[in-house]
Amino acid sequence: MLATLHLLWMYVSEQHLRQVLKSYALYYNEARTQLRLSKDTPLPRTIQCSGIISATPVLSGLHHRYARI
């Protein structure tokens, strides 16, 4: 029984780790600006010139994605 619980814990942890890494990779490529790219993201995005700025938490609030709405 203990071995089964240990394997279940490892599976849940690996699944969670994969989810966190996927979420961070999306944030890094789509929302995080980089100085070497003249403050743009690796995946180009459209410039939003007007509107109210909204912050969306990413990775449980560790980072935020900002966009105009």
C-alpha positions in Angstrom: 0.0 0.0 0.0 2.8 2.4 0.9 4.6 1.7 -2.4 1.3 2.5 -4.3 0.9 5.8 -2.5 4.5 6.7 -3.2 4.1 6.0 -6.9 0.8 8.0 -7.0 2.6 10.9 -5.3 5.4 10.8 -8.0 2.8 10.7 -10.8 0.9 13.7 -9.5 4.1 15.6 -8.9 5.4 14.9 -12.5 2.1 15.9 -13.9 2.1 19.1 -11.9 5.7 19.8 -12.9 4.8 19.4 -16.6 1.9 21.7 -16.3 4.0 24.4 -14.5 6.8 24.1 -17.1 4.3 24.3 -20.0 2.6 27.4 -18.4 6.0 29.1 -17.9 7.1 28.3 -21.5 3.9 29.9 -22.8 4.4 33.0 -20.6 8.1 33.3 -21.6 7.4 33.1 -25.3 4.2 35.0 -25.5 4.2 37.7 -22.8 7.7 38.2 -21.3 9.4 41.1 -23.0 13.2 40.8 -23.6 15.7 43.6 -24.0 17.7 41.8 -26.7 14.5 41.8 -28.8 13.9 45.5 -28.3 11.4 44.9 -25.6 9.4 42.5 -27.7 8.5 38.8 -27.0 10.0 35.8 -28.9 6.7 35.3 -30.5 5.7 38.7 -32.1 2.6 40.3 -30.8 0.4 43.3 -31.9 0.9 46.6 -30.1 -2.1 47.8 -28.2 -2.0 51.6 -28.0 -5.2 52.4 -26.1 -7.3 50.9 -23.4 -7.2 50.0 -19.7 -4.3 47.8 -18.6 -5.3 44.5 -17.1 -3.1 42.1 -15.2 -3.6 38.4 -15.4 -1.8 36.2 -12.9 0.5 33.5 -14.4 2.0 30.6 -12.3 -0.3 31.2 -9.3 0.6 35.0 -9.3 4.4 34.5 -9.5 4.3 36.5 -12.8 1.6 38.6 -14.4 0.6 39.0 -18.1 -0.4 42.6 -18.8 -2.7 43.5 -21.7 -5.0 46.4 -22.7 -8.7 45.7 -22.8 
